[in-house]
Amino acid sequence: MNAVSQILGALIEAWGEVKVQKARVILSLVGVVAAVAAMTIVIALGDLLLQSSRELAELYEGRSVTLRLTPESSSASSDGSAGSGPYQDASDPASATGAQTAKRPDEKDTIGEAMGTLAERTDIHYWSRFSSGGGDVVETRQARASGQFRGYPLTKIGDMVDGVAFQGVDPSYAVIYRTRMLAGRWVESSDADQRLVPVVISESLWNQLGRAPIDQVPIVLHTSDGVAMRVVGVTKSKSSFDMPTVFAHYDAARVSFPQMTSPAMIAWVGTENADQARDTLPRALASILGEGWKVSISGGEHEDIGEEQLGTISNVIMVIGGIIVFLGALGLLNVAIVTVRQRVREIGIRRAVGASAARVFFAVFMESVVATFVSGVIGVGIAVVVVRFLPLEALNITLSDTPAFPSGAAIAGVAISTSIGALCGIIPAFAAVRIKPIDAIRY
């Protein structure tokens, strides 16, 4: 308790001395505040850019680590080979017609049920069945011919792609692939058994409908086979080259859309369990399906998204920022040395009445630490305000989970400024310790 009170006393004393010398301290620390703010802003932008790169990769590859299990049967009476990964089929819906298709809707979905059993046994929280196919939507063809849909004009008709990709997925698919909604909602479990199939369309398909509002008058679309679909949501495009896509609940898609591929299973297993999952999940799914089945697995490979390069750049920035902060703190060092010389009488009297050398050293040392800590906090505060109002999208930084502020950048800014203050506080602290009680008489 005595040690704690001594530390608190030294901190309070140091803050009081900083306030006494506030004019000199403020002038000497302007450079420190500016350097900390600039360094923190750059580190924060680097962290946000790295997060944006991760999220962009997850839009296509799924969260880390997402695995794709593709069942295949060697039996002639099997349900057929599962389709390839989701984005291969989505970008080329015609490939679905060339693949072996799933059994007709009135037959048992052996593969889909086995995937559900596997997810339940292995306690996988985020997983989805995936099947895909290609086709056409009557309303989009009519809208392109007339140049409008429900009075809403179409733009860039010449750039629009013929054909639509149909994807059957489960609700967790949106979590795994960070699906972002522009309007409405995503696929829900209750959509599996609706008479009018609820679907979510991509932004590129919505453009072919003139971006007509979906929450005023319900939009009902029809496939070339006469299947009616009610649009309940619109997803944000990942790029300008996205294929027009219709998402439906897997069970509803299997019943309603013809020429759908056999399902693949998409499972988000996380980085900690990735190696074990790669080994056990294919064997477990093949065992559930029975004799004659084998399961291939893919996905989860590490993609170089510039983490190492950005980490190196951040370290270089911190070193340069530390040097700049140190140069700014030299002004504080000069102020501290002058202040100690002016306080010779005070320090000598304190030594005479029993103040230990350690107490004097710590008190003077903490003045620099407190001053640079406050400067670091102010610099980080300025950085937070600047980053908050920066147009991140104009800097090609697009985030779905935007943090309040990268904590690592804030901690780095305060830590560097405080450590530099500690270094600059050592010299005046040693000078103060060398003052003897007799020196107080001379002043």
C-alpha positions as a Markdown table, in Angstrom:
| # | Residue | x | y | z |
|---|---|---|---|---|
| 1 | Met | 0.0 | 0.0 | 0.0 |
| 2 | Asn | 2.9 | 2.3 | 0.8 |
| 3 | Ala | 4.5 | 1.7 | -2.6 |
| 4 | Val | 1.2 | 2.5 | -4.3 |
| 5 | Ser | 0.7 | 5.7 | -2.4 |
| 6 | Gln | 4.3 | 6.7 | -3.3 |
| 7 | Ile | 3.7 | 6.1 | -7.0 |
| 8 | Leu | 0.4 | 8.0 | -7.0 |
| 9 | Gly | 2.0 | 10.8 | -5.1 |
| 10 | Ala | 4.8 | 11.0 | -7.7 |
| 11 | Leu | 2.3 | 11.0 | -10.5 |
| 12 | Ile | 0.3 | 13.8 | -8.9 |
| 13 | Glu | 3.4 | 15.8 | -8.2 |
| 14 | Ala | 4.6 | 15.3 | -11.8 |
| 15 | Trp | 1.3 | 16.4 | -13.2 |
| 16 | Gly | 1.4 | 19.5 | -11.0 |
| 17 | Glu | 4.8 | 20.4 | -12.2 |
| 18 | Val | 3.8 | 20.0 | -15.8 |
| 19 | Lys | 0.9 | 22.4 | -15.2 |
| 20 | Val | 3.3 | 24.9 | -13.6 |
| 21 | Gln | 5.5 | 24.8 | -16.7 |
| 22 | Lys | 2.6 | 24.4 | -19.1 |
| 23 | Ala | 3.6 | 27.1 | -21.5 |
| 24 | Arg | 7.0 | 25.7 | -22.1 |
| 25 | Val | 5.7 | 22.1 | -22.1 |
| 26 | Ile | 3.0 | 22.9 | -24.6 |
| 27 | Leu | 5.4 | 24.6 | -27.0 |
| 28 | Ser | 7.9 | 21.7 | -26.7 |
| 29 | Leu | 5.3 | 19.0 | -27.3 |
| 30 | Val | 3.5 | 20.5 | -30.3 |
| 31 | Gly | 5.8 | 18.5 | -32.6 |
| 32 | Val | 5.2 | 15.3 | -30.5 |
| 33 | Val | 1.4 | 15.6 | -30.8 |
| 34 | Ala | 1.7 | 16.2 | -34.6 |
| 35 | Ala | 4.1 | 13.3 | -35.0 |
| 36 | Val | 1.9 | 10.9 | -33.0 |
| 37 | Ala | -1.2 | 12.0 | -34.9 |
| 38 | Ala | 0.4 | 11.5 | -38.3 |
| 39 | Met | 2.0 | 8.1 | -37.3 |
| 40 | Thr | -1.3 | 6.8 | -35.8 |
| 41 | Ile | -3.3 | 7.9 | -38.9 |
| 42 | Val | -1.0 | 6.0 | -41.2 |
| 43 | Ile | -0.9 | 2.9 | -39.0 |
| 44 | Ala | -4.7 | 3.0 | -38.7 |
| 45 | Leu | -5.2 | 3.3 | -42.5 |
| 46 | Gly | -2.8 | 0.3 | -42.9 |
| 47 | Asp | -4.8 | -1.8 | -40.5 |
| 48 | Leu | -8.1 | -0.8 | -42.2 |
| 49 | Leu | -6.6 | -1.6 | -45.6 |
| 50 | Leu | -5.5 | -5.0 | -44.4 |
| 51 | Gln | -9.0 | -5.7 | -42.9 |
| 52 | Ser | -10.5 | -4.6 | -46.2 |
| 53 | Ser | -8.2 | -7.0 | -48.1 |
| 54 | Arg | -9.2 | -9.9 | -45.8 |
| 55 | Glu | -12.9 | -9.1 | -46.2 |
| 56 | Leu | -12.5 | -8.9 | -50.0 |
| 57 | Ala | -10.9 | -12.4 | -50.0 |
| 58 | Glu | -13.6 | -13.7 | -47.8 |
| 59 | Leu | -16.3 | -12.5 | -50.2 |
| 60 | Tyr | -15.0 | -15.1 | -52.7 |
| 61 | Glu | -13.2 | -17.7 | -50.6 |
| 62 | Gly | -15.3 | -17.7 | -47.4 |
| 63 | Arg | -14.1 | -16.9 | -44.0 |
| 64 | Ser | -10.9 | -18.4 | -42.6 |
| 65 | Val | -11.0 | -21.4 | -42.9 |
| 66 | Thr | -13.9 | -22.4 | -45.1 |
| 67 | Leu | -13.8 | -25.9 | -46.6 |
| 68 | Arg | -15.8 | -27.4 | -49.5 |
| 69 | Leu | -16.8 | -31.0 | -49.4 |
| 70 | Thr | -17.8 | -32.6 | -52.7 |
| 71 | Pro | -19.3 | -36.1 | -52.6 |
| 72 | Glu | -18.9 | -38.4 | -55.5 |
| 73 | Ser | -20.3 | -41.8 | -56.1 |
| 74 | Ser | -18.8 | -44.6 | -58.1 |
| 75 | Ser | -22.2 | -46.4 | -58.3 |
| 76 | Ala | -24.2 | -46.1 | -61.4 |
| 77 | Ser | -27.3 | -45.5 | -59.3 |
| 78 | Ser | -25.8 | -42.7 | -57.3 |
| 79 | Asp | -27.2 | -39.3 | -56.9 |
| 80 | Gly | -24.5 | -37.9 | -59.2 |
| 81 | Ser | -21.4 | -35.9 | -58.7 |
| 82 | Ala | -21.6 | -32.7 | -56.8 |
| 83 | Gly | -21.0 | -29.5 | -58.6 |
| 84 | Ser | -17.8 | -27.5 | -58.3 |
| 85 | Gly | -17.3 | -24.6 | -55.9 |
| 86 | Pro | -19.9 | -21.8 | -55.7 |
| 87 | Tyr | -18.1 | -19.1 | -57.5 |
| 88 | Gln | -17.1 | -21.3 | -60.4 |
| 89 | Asp | -20.7 | -22.2 | -61.1 |
| 90 | Ala | -22.0 | -18.7 | -60.3 |
| 91 | Ser | -19.7 | -17.0 | -62.9 |
| 92 | Asp | -20.5 | -19.7 | -65.5 |
| 93 | Pro | -24.0 | -20.9 | -65.1 |
| 94 | Ala | -23.8 | -22.8 | -68.3 |
| 95 | Ser | -21.3 | -25.1 | -66.6 |
| 96 | Ala | -24.1 | -26.4 | -64.5 |
| 97 | Thr | -26.0 | -27.8 | -67.5 |
| 98 | Gly | -22.9 | -29.8 | -68.4 |
| 99 | Ala | -22.6 | -31.3 | -65.0 |
| 100 | Gln | -24.5 | -34.4 | -63.9 |
| 101 | Thr | -27.7 | -33.1 | -62.2 |
| 102 | Ala | -29.3 | -34.0 | -59.0 |
| 103 | Lys | -32.2 | -36.4 | -58.7 |
| 104 | Arg | -35.7 | -35.1 | -59.3 |
| 105 | Pro | -37.5 | -33.3 | -56.5 |
| 106 | Asp | -39.8 | -36.3 | -55.7 |
| 107 | Glu | -36.8 | -38.4 | -54.7 |
| 108 | Lys | -35.0 | -38.4 | -51.4 |
| 109 | Asp | -32.1 | -35.9 | -51.0 |
| 110 | Thr | -29.6 | -38.4 | -49.7 |
| 111 | Ile | -26.6 | -36.1 | -50.0 |
| 112 | Gly | -28.3 | -33.1 | -48.4 |
| 113 | Glu | -29.5 | -35.1 | -45.4 |
| 114 | Ala | -26.1 | -36.6 | -44.9 |
| 115 | Met | -24.5 | -33.1 | -44.8 |
| 116 | Gly | -27.0 | -32.1 | -42.2 |
| 117 | Thr | -26.2 | -35.2 | -40.1 |
| 118 | Leu | -22.5 | -34.4 | -40.4 |
| 119 | Ala | -22.9 | -30.8 | -39.3 |
| 120 | Glu | -24.9 | -32.0 | -36.3 |
| 121 | Arg | -22.5 | -34.7 | -35.3 |
| 122 | Thr | -19.4 | -32.5 | -35.6 |
| 123 | Asp | -21.0 | -29.4 | -34.1 |
| 124 | Ile | -20.4 | -27.1 | -37.1 |
| 125 | His | -22.3 | -23.9 | -36.5 |
| 126 | Tyr | -21.9 | -22.2 | -39.9 |
| 127 | Trp | -22.4 | -24.5 | -42.8 |
| 128 | Ser | -24.4 | -24.5 | -46.0 |
| 129 | Arg | -25.4 | -26.9 | -48.8 |
| 130 | Phe | -24.7 | -25.4 | -52.2 |
| 131 | Ser | -26.1 | -26.3 | -55.6 |
| 132 | Ser | -26.2 | -24.3 | -58.7 |
| 133 | Gly | -27.8 | -24.1 | -62.2 |
| 134 | Gly | -28.4 | -21.8 | -65.1 |
| 135 | Gly | -31.5 | -20.4 | -66.7 |
| 136 | Asp | -33.4 | -17.3 | -67.7 |
| 137 | Val | -35.8 | -14.9 | -66.1 |
| 138 | Val | -38.7 | -13.8 | -68.2 |
| 139 | Glu | -39.1 | -10.3 | -66.7 |
| 140 | Thr | -35.4 | -9.3 | -67.3 |
| 141 | Arg | -35.7 | -10.4 | -71.0 |
| 142 | Gln | -38.8 | -8.3 | -71.4 |
| 143 | Ala | -37.3 | -5.3 | -69.5 |
| 144 | Arg | -34.2 | -5.3 | -71.8 |
| 145 | Ala | -36.5 | -5.4 | -74.8 |
| 146 | Ser | -38.6 | -2.4 | -73.6 |
| 147 | Gly | -35.9 | -0.5 | -71.8 |
| 148 | Gln | -37.8 | -0.2 | -68.6 |
| 149 | Phe | -39.4 | -2.3 | -65.8 |
| 150 | Arg | -42.5 | -1.0 | -64.1 |
| 151 | Gly | -41.7 | 2.5 | -65.4 |
| 152 | Tyr | -38.1 | 2.4 | -64.1 |
| 153 | Pro | -35.7 | 2.9 | -66.9 |
| 154 | Leu | -32.7 | 0.5 | -67.5 |
| 155 | Thr | -29.3 | 1.9 | -68.0 |
| 156 | Lys | -26.3 | 0.4 | -69.9 |
| 157 | Ile | -28.5 | -2.2 | -71.5 |
| 158 | Gly | -25.7 | -3.1 | -73.9 |
| 159 | Asp | -23.5 | -4.2 | -71.0 |
| 160 | Met | -26.1 | -6.5 | -69.5 |
| 161 | Val | -25.4 | -10.3 | -69.5 |
| 162 | Asp | -27.9 | -12.8 | -70.8 |
| 163 | Gly | -28.7 | -15.7 | -68.6 |
| 164 | Val | -29.1 | -16.0 | -64.8 |
| 165 | Ala | -27.3 | -18.2 | -62.3 |
| 166 | Phe | -29.5 | -20.0 | -59.8 |
| 167 | Gln | -28.0 | -20.9 | -56.4 |
| 168 | Gly | -29.5 | -23.1 | -53.7 |
| 169 | Val | -28.0 | -22.2 | -50.3 |
| 170 | Asp | -28.7 | -22.3 | -46.6 |
| 171 | Pro | -29.1 | -19.2 | -44.4 |
| 172 | Ser | -25.5 | -19.5 | -43.0 |
| 173 | Tyr | -24.1 | -19.0 | -46.5 |
| 174 | Ala | -24.4 | -15.2 | -46.0 |
| 175 | Val | -22.3 | -15.3 | -42.8 |
| 176 | Ile | -19.6 | -17.5 | -44.4 |
| 177 | Tyr | -19.2 | -15.3 | -47.5 |
| 178 | Arg | -19.9 | -11.9 | -45.9 |
| 179 | Thr | -22.9 | -11.3 | -48.1 |
| 180 | Arg | -23.9 | -7.7 | -47.9 |
| 181 | Met | -27.5 | -6.6 | -48.4 |
| 182 | Leu | -28.6 | -3.6 | -50.3 |
| 183 | Ala | -32.3 | -4.0 | -49.7 |
| 184 | Gly | -34.6 | -6.5 | -48.0 |
| 185 | Arg | -33.4 | -9.6 | -46.2 |
| 186 | Trp | -31.4 | -12.7 | -46.8 |
| 187 | Val | -32.7 | -16.3 | -47.2 |
| 188 | Glu | -34.4 | -17.7 | -44.1 |
| 189 | Ser | -35.2 | -21.2 | -42.9 |
| 190 | Ser | -38.9 | -20.6 | -43.3 |
| 191 | Asp | -38.4 | -20.0 | -47.1 |
| 192 | Ala | -37.9 | -23.7 | -47.7 |
| 193 | Asp | -41.6 | -24.6 | -47.9 |
| 194 | Gln | -43.3 | -21.4 | -49.3 |
| 195 | Arg | -45.6 | -21.9 | -52.3 |
| 196 | Leu | -44.2 | -18.7 | -53.9 |
| 197 | Val | -40.5 | -19.2 | -53.7 |
| 198 | Pro | -38.8 | -16.3 | -51.8 |
| 199 | Val | -35.5 | -15.4 | -53.5 |
| 200 | Val | -32.7 | -12.9 | -53.1 |
| 201 | Ile | -31.3 | -11.4 | -56.3 |
| 202 | Ser | -27.9 | -9.9 | -56.9 |
| 203 | Glu | -27.3 | -6.2 | -57.6 |
| 204 | Ser | -26.5 | -7.0 | -61.3 |
| 205 | Leu | -29.8 | -8.7 | -61.7 |
| 206 | Trp | -31.6 | -5.8 | -59.9 |
| 207 | Asn | -30.0 | -3.4 | -62.4 |
| 208 | Gln | -31.8 | -5.4 | -65.2 |
| 209 | Leu | -35.0 | -4.6 | -63.4 |
| 210 | Gly | -34.4 | -0.9 | -63.3 |
| 211 | Arg | -33.6 | -1.1 | -59.5 |
| 212 | Ala | -37.3 | -1.0 | -58.9 |
| 213 | Pro | -38.1 | -0.9 | -55.1 |
| 214 | Ile | -38.8 | -4.3 | -53.7 |
| 215 | Asp | -40.6 | -3.1 | -50.5 |
| 216 | Gln | -43.5 | -1.2 | -52.2 |
| 217 | Val | -45.1 | -3.5 | -54.7 |
| 218 | Pro | -43.8 | -7.1 | -54.5 |
| 219 | Ile | -41.7 | -8.1 | -57.4 |
| 220 | Val | -42.6 | -11.5 | -58.8 |
| 221 | Leu | -40.3 | -13.1 | -61.3 |
| 222 | His | -40.7 | -16.2 | -63.5 |
| 223 | Thr | -38.2 | -18.6 | -64.9 |
| 224 | Ser | -38.5 | -19.8 | -68.5 |
| 225 | Asp | -40.0 | -23.0 | -67.0 |
| 226 | Gly | -42.8 | -21.0 | -65.4 |
| 227 | Val | -41.6 | -21.1 | -61.8 |
| 228 | Ala | -42.8 | -18.0 | -59.8 |
| 229 | Met | -40.4 | -16.3 | -57.4 |
| 230 | Arg | -40.9 | -13.4 | -55.0 |
| 231 | Val | -38.0 | -11.1 | -54.5 |
| 232 | Val | -37.3 | -10.5 | -50.8 |
| 233 | Gly | -33.8 | -9.1 | -50.9 |
| 234 | Val | -31.0 | -7.7 | -53.0 |
| 235 | Thr | -27.3 | -8.4 | -52.4 |
| 236 | Lys | -24.5 | -5.9 | -53.0 |
| 237 | Ser | -22.2 | -6.8 | -55.9 |
| 238 | Lys | -18.7 | -7.9 | -55.2 |
| 239 | Ser | -17.4 | -6.5 | -58.5 |
| 240 | Ser | -18.8 | -5.0 | -61.7 |
| 241 | Phe | -18.3 | -8.4 | -63.4 |
| 242 | Asp | -20.7 | -10.3 | -61.2 |
| 243 | Met | -23.1 | -12.7 | -62.9 |
| 244 | Pro | -26.8 | -12.0 | -62.4 |
| 245 | Thr | -27.8 | -14.4 | -59.7 |
| 246 | Val | -30.9 | -15.7 | -57.9 |
| 247 | Phe | -30.4 | -17.1 | -54.4 |
| 248 | Ala | -33.0 | -19.4 | -52.9 |
| 249 | His | -33.2 | -21.7 | -49.9 |
| 250 | Tyr | -31.5 | -25.0 | -50.8 |
| 251 | Asp | -34.7 | -27.1 | -50.2 |
| 252 | Ala | -36.8 | -24.7 | -52.3 |
| 253 | Ala | -34.3 | -24.5 | -55.1 |
| 254 | Arg | -34.1 | -28.3 | -55.3 |
| 255 | Val | -37.8 | -28.6 | -55.7 |
| 256 | Ser | -38.4 | -25.5 | -57.9 |
| 257 | Phe | -35.4 | -25.1 | -60.2 |
| 258 | Pro | -34.5 | -27.8 | -62.7 |
| 259 | Gln | -31.0 | -28.7 | -63.8 |
| 260 | Met | -29.4 | -28.0 | -60.4 |
| 261 | Thr | -26.1 | -29.8 | -59.6 |
| 262 | Ser | -25.8 | -32.2 | -56.7 |
| 263 | Pro | -24.9 | -30.3 | -53.5 |
| 264 | Ala | -21.5 | -29.5 | -52.2 |
| 265 | Met | -21.1 | -28.8 | -48.5 |
| 266 | Ile | -19.5 | -25.5 | -47.4 |
| 267 | Ala | -18.3 | -25.5 | -43.8 |
| 268 | Trp | -16.6 | -22.7 | -41.8 |
| 269 | Val | -14.4 | -24.6 | -39.4 |
| 270 | Gly | -12.0 | -21.8 | -38.3 |
| 271 | Thr | -8.2 | -21.7 | -38.3 |
| 272 | Glu | -7.7 | -23.7 | -35.1 |
| 273 | Asn | -9.6 | -26.8 | -36.3 |
| 274 | Ala | -8.7 | -26.6 | -40.0 |
| 275 | Asp | -6.1 | -29.4 | -40.1 |
| 276 | Gln | -8.2 | -31.8 | -38.1 |
| 277 | Ala | -11.3 | -30.9 | -40.2 |
| 278 | Arg | -9.5 | -31.6 | -43.5 |
| 279 | Asp | -8.7 | -35.1 | -42.3 |
| 280 | Thr | -11.9 | -36.1 | -40.5 |
| 281 | Leu | -14.8 | -34.4 | -42.4 |
| 282 | Pro | -14.4 | -36.2 | -45.8 |
| 283 | Arg | -14.2 | -39.6 | -44.1 |
| 284 | Ala | -17.1 | -38.9 | -41.9 |
| 285 | Leu | -19.3 | -37.7 | -44.7 |
| 286 | Ala | -18.4 | -40.7 | -46.9 |
| 287 | Ser | -19.2 | -43.0 | -44.0 |
| 288 | Ile | -22.6 | -41.4 | -43.5 |
| 289 | Leu | -23.4 | -41.7 | -47.3 |
| 290 | Gly | -22.4 | -45.4 | -47.3 |
| 291 | Glu | -20.4 | -47.7 | -49.4 |
| 292 | Gly | -19.3 | -46.5 | -52.8 |
| 293 | Trp | -19.0 | -42.8 | -51.9 |
| 294 | Lys | -15.9 | -40.7 | -51.7 |
| 295 | Val | -15.6 | -37.1 | -50.7 |
| 296 | Ser | -13.0 | -34.6 | -51.9 |
| 297 | Ile | -12.2 | -31.5 | -50.0 |
| 298 | Ser | -10.8 | -28.1 | -51.0 |
| 299 | Gly | -10.6 | -24.5 | -49.8 |
| 300 | Gly | -8.9 | -22.9 | -46.9 |
| 301 | Glu | -5.6 | -22.5 | -48.6 |
| 302 | His | -3.7 | -19.4 | -47.4 |
| 303 | Glu | -4.0 | -16.5 | -49.8 |
| 304 | Asp | -1.3 | -13.8 | -49.8 |
| 305 | Ile | -3.3 | -10.6 | -49.4 |
| 306 | Gly | -0.3 | -8.4 | -48.5 |
| 307 | Glu | -0.3 | -9.0 | -44.8 |
| 308 | Glu | 3.5 | -9.4 | -44.7 |
| 309 | Gln | 4.1 | -6.4 | -46.8 |
| 310 | Leu | 1.7 | -4.2 | -44.8 |
| 311 | Gly | 3.2 | -5.5 | -41.6 |
| 312 | Thr | 6.7 | -4.5 | -42.8 |
| 313 | Ile | 5.4 | -1.1 | -43.9 |
| 314 | Ser | 3.7 | -0.5 | -40.5 |
| 315 | Asn | 6.9 | -1.4 | -38.7 |
| 316 | Val | 8.9 | 1.1 | -40.8 |
| 317 | Ile | 6.3 | 3.8 | -40.2 |
| 318 | Met | 6.5 | 3.2 | -36.4 |
| 319 | Val | 10.3 | 3.4 | -36.5 |
| 320 | Ile | 10.2 | 6.7 | -38.5 |
| 321 | Gly | 7.4 | 8.0 | -36.3 |
| 322 | Gly | 9.4 | 7.1 | -33.2 |
| 323 | Ile | 12.4 | 9.1 | -34.5 |
| 324 | Ile | 10.1 | 12.1 | -35.2 |
| 325 | Val | 8.6 | 11.8 | -31.8 |
| 326 | Phe | 12.1 | 11.6 | -30.3 |
| 327 | Leu | 13.1 | 14.8 | -32.1 |
| 328 | Gly | 10.0 | 16.5 | -30.8 |
| 329 | Ala | 10.7 | 15.2 | -27.3 |
| 330 | Leu | 14.2 | 16.8 | -27.3 |
| 331 | Gly | 12.4 | 20.1 | -26.8 |
| 332 | Leu | 10.8 | 18.6 | -23.7 |
| 333 | Leu | 14.2 | 17.4 | -22.6 |
| 334 | Asn | 15.6 | 21.0 | -22.8 |
| 335 | Val | 12.7 | 22.3 | -20.8 |
| 336 | Ala | 13.1 | 19.6 | -18.2 |
| 337 | Ile | 16.9 | 20.3 | -17.8 |
| 338 | Val | 16.2 | 24.1 | -17.4 |
| 339 | Thr | 13.4 | 23.3 | -14.9 |
| 340 | Val | 15.7 | 21.1 | -12.8 |
| 341 | Arg | 18.3 | 23.9 | -12.6 |
| 342 | Gln | 15.6 | 26.4 | -11.5 |
| 343 | Arg | 14.4 | 23.9 | -8.9 |
| 344 | Val | 17.8 | 23.3 | -7.2 |
| 345 | Arg | 16.7 | 25.1 | -4.0 |
| 346 | Glu | 13.4 | 23.1 | -3.9 |
| 347 | Ile | 15.1 | 19.8 | -4.5 |
| 348 | Gly | 17.9 | 20.5 | -2.1 |
| 349 | Ile | 15.4 | 21.3 | 0.7 |
| 350 | Arg | 13.5 | 18.1 | 0.0 |
| 351 | Arg | 16.7 | 16.1 | 0.2 |
| 352 | Ala | 17.5 | 17.9 | 3.5 |
| 353 | Val | 14.1 | 16.9 | 5.1 |
| 354 | Gly | 14.5 | 13.3 | 4.1 |
| 355 | Ala | 13.5 | 12.7 | 0.5 |
| 356 | Ser | 15.4 | 9.8 | -0.9 |
| 357 | Ala | 17.3 | 9.9 | -4.1 |
| 358 | Ala | 14.9 | 7.3 | -5.6 |
| 359 | Arg | 11.9 | 9.5 | -4.8 |
| 360 | Val | 13.5 | 12.6 | -6.4 |
| 361 | Phe | 14.6 | 10.6 | -9.4 |
| 362 | Phe | 11.1 | 9.1 | -9.9 |
| 363 | Ala | 9.4 | 12.5 | -9.5 |
| 364 | Val | 11.5 | 14.2 | -12.1 |
| 365 | Phe | 11.4 | 11.2 | -14.4 |
| 366 | Met | 7.6 | 11.0 | -14.3 |
| 367 | Glu | 7.3 | 14.6 | -15.4 |
| 368 | Ser | 8.5 | 13.7 | -18.9 |
| 369 | Val | 6.6 | 10.5 | -18.9 |
| 370 | Val | 3.3 | 12.2 | -18.0 |
| 371 | Ala | 3.8 | 15.0 | -20.5 |
| 372 | Thr | 4.5 | 12.7 | -23.4 |
| 373 | Phe | 1.7 | 10.3 | -22.4 |
| 374 | Val | -0.8 | 13.2 | -22.5 |
| 375 | Ser | 0.7 | 14.3 | -25.8 |
| 376 | Gly | 0.2 | 10.7 | -27.1 |
| 377 | Val | -3.4 | 10.7 | -26.0 |
| 378 | Ile | -4.1 | 14.0 | -27.7 |
| 379 | Gly | -2.3 | 12.9 | -30.9 |
| 380 | Val | -4.4 | 9.6 | -30.9 |
| 381 | Gly | -7.5 | 11.7 | -30.4 |
| 382 | Ile | -6.7 | 13.8 | -33.4 |
| 383 | Ala | -6.0 | 10.7 | -35.4 |
| 384 | Val | -9.4 | 9.2 | -34.4 |
| 385 | Val | -11.2 | 12.3 | -35.6 |
| 386 | Val | -9.4 | 12.4 | -38.9 |
| 387 | Val | -9.8 | 8.7 | -39.7 |
| 388 | Arg | -13.5 | 8.9 | -38.7 |
| 389 | Phe | -14.2 | 11.6 | -41.3 |
| 390 | Leu | -11.9 | 10.3 | -44.1 |
| 391 | Pro | -13.7 | 9.0 | -47.2 |
| 392 | Leu | -12.5 | 5.4 | -46.9 |
| 393 | Glu | -14.3 | 4.2 | -50.1 |
| 394 | Ala | -12.4 | 6.9 | -52.1 |
| 395 | Leu | -9.2 | 5.3 | -50.8 |
| 396 | Asn | -10.5 | 1.8 | -52.0 |
| 397 | Ile | -11.1 | 0.7 | -48.4 |
| 398 | Thr | -14.4 | -1.0 | -48.2 |
| 399 | Leu | -15.4 | -2.6 | -44.9 |
| 400 | Ser | -18.5 | -4.5 | -43.8 |
| 401 | Asp | -17.4 | -4.6 | -40.2 |
| 402 | Thr | -16.1 | -1.1 | -39.7 |
| 403 | Pro | -14.3 | -0.8 | -36.3 |
| 404 | Ala | -14.6 | 2.4 | -34.2 |
| 405 | Phe | -10.8 | 2.8 | -34.6 |
| 406 | Pro | -8.0 | 0.2 | -34.9 |
| 407 | Ser | -6.9 | -0.4 | -31.4 |
| 408 | Gly | -3.4 | -1.4 | -32.4 |
| 409 | Ala | -2.7 | 1.9 | -34.0 |
| 410 | Ala | -3.9 | 3.8 | -30.9 |
| 411 | Ile | -1.9 | 1.7 | -28.5 |
| 412 | Ala | 1.2 | 2.1 | -30.7 |
| 413 | Gly | 0.9 | 5.8 | -30.8 |
| 414 | Val | 0.5 | 6.2 | -27.0 |
| 415 | Ala | 3.2 | 3.6 | -26.3 |
| 416 | Ile | 5.8 | 5.1 | -28.6 |
| 417 | Ser | 5.3 | 8.6 | -27.3 |
| 418 | Thr | 5.4 | 7.5 | -23.6 |
| 419 | Ser | 8.5 | 5.4 | -24.1 |
| 420 | Ile | 10.3 | 8.3 | -25.8 |
| 421 | Gly | 9.3 | 10.5 | -22.9 |
| 422 | Ala | 10.8 | 7.9 | -20.5 |
| 423 | Leu | 14.1 | 8.1 | -22.4 |
| 424 | Cys | 14.1 | 11.9 | -22.3 |
| 425 | Gly | 13.3 | 11.9 | -18.6 |
| 426 | Ile | 16.3 | 9.9 | -17.6 |
| 427 | Ile | 18.9 | 12.8 | -18.0 |
| 428 | Pro | 17.1 | 15.5 | -16.0 |
| 429 | Ala | 16.2 | 12.8 | -13.4 |
| 430 | Phe | 19.9 | 11.9 | -12.9 |
| 431 | Ala | 20.7 | 15.6 | -12.7 |
| 432 | Ala | 18.2 | 16.1 | -10.0 |
| 433 | Val | 19.6 | 13.2 | -8.0 |
| 434 | Arg | 23.0 | 14.8 | -8.0 |
| 435 | Ile | 21.7 | 17.9 | -6.2 |
| 436 | Lys | 22.8 | 17.9 | -2.5 |
| 437 | Pro | 21.2 | 19.8 | 0.4 |
| 438 | Ile | 24.2 | 22.1 | 0.6 |
| 439 | Asp | 23.3 | 23.3 | -3.0 |
| 440 | Ala | 20.1 | 24.8 | -1.7 |
| 441 | Ile | 22.1 | 27.4 | 0.3 |
| 442 | Arg | 23.9 | 28.6 | -2.8 |
| 443 | Tyr | 20.5 | 29.3 | -4.5 |
